[in-house]
């Protein structure tokens, strides 16, 4: 006999838990929908306004500093076609 008793215990446990939920007045359809929404992120709470404001300010400051750094660079990067031409005899830009 190839009966897997661990699977039977798991199924019995799920049945007892479901029966307990039904006796307590929960609806399985509502619980499963709530679990799915919770996992997908629709029921997440909003972050703390203080934390959200500080994070936005920090990223805005980082963005300004990055723009200044990139603006200070005055050289233009060469195009890839000029670095690695397909045909050495071809004129540049083709």
C-alpha positions, 0 to 999 in steps of 0.5 A: 500500500502506498498511502501517504499519511502526511497528506491525509493529516494536512487535508484533515487539518485544512478541513477542520480549519475551514469548518472552524471558520464557517462556525465562527461566521466567516465566509470563505469567498470573502476570506479568499478575496481578502487574502488575494488582495492582500498579497497583490498589494491592493489592501496595503496601508498608506505609509506614514506621511512623515516618512513619505515626505522625508523620502520624497525630499531626500530623492529630490535632493539626490536628483538635483545633485545628480543633475549638477554632476551630469551638467558639469561633464562637458565632453560628448561620448563618441557614438558606438558606430565611430568606435566600432565601424563595420567596414574600415573603408566606409566613410564615418557616419554610415 
